[in-house]
């Protein structure tokens, strides 16, 4: 059975949306669910390999994300960082079990708290998250190894505040590695700096508009209808 992203839940004072470019051919997968009256869990995973070969891993990861996420983050007085570490550990082992061995799966997983406007996250070897506020864009860099490599590996789970109007952008590796040819017919990558520049210039604070703008930019950059890898942009925007 193919893993299918669920509908994004409504969020009090914020919104979340994702956009994909073209047909998904590799291992990008995103999902989100409400795990408590004030918490929204979301994630963007990039399972190595082609989609026709990694469906069992994607399905296993989605099942663990939803069931374990709902149970670990359900309590009112939980330690979010501890819950996040435990969720990543379960995902890590689930990926390895489904793959019957080592199988790289970079992942960015976040838990947004509606009341406090805070984001507890872990970045397991994923492309850095980009947090835009009123003054700057901050990279939320890797806090640990990709999932699926070592059974006991863990990732740190820091917490950051999202001020009103702040935007978190997650992009998959395919966005950063989107290519075009230069004057010498050599490959140029879109790169994280172009993603940051496009995010900086985007006037909108709406999640769906921003995610679509990012992928439109990389699509214009590549000028290539043949996409060799998945391209996904996920945005969490705080509106109040």
Secondary structure, 3 states (H helix, E strand, C coil): CCCCCCCCCCECCEEEEEEECCCCCCCEEEEEEEEECCEEEEEEEEECCCHHHCHHHHHHHHHHHHHHHHHHCCCCCCCHHHHHHHHHHHHHHHHHHHHCCCCCEEEEEEEEECCCCEEEEEEECCCCEEEECCCCEEEECCCECCECCCCCCCCCCCEEECCCCCEEEEECHHHHCCEEECCCCCEEECHHHHHHHHHHHCCCCCHHHHHHHHHHHHHHHHCCCCCCCCCEEEEEEECC
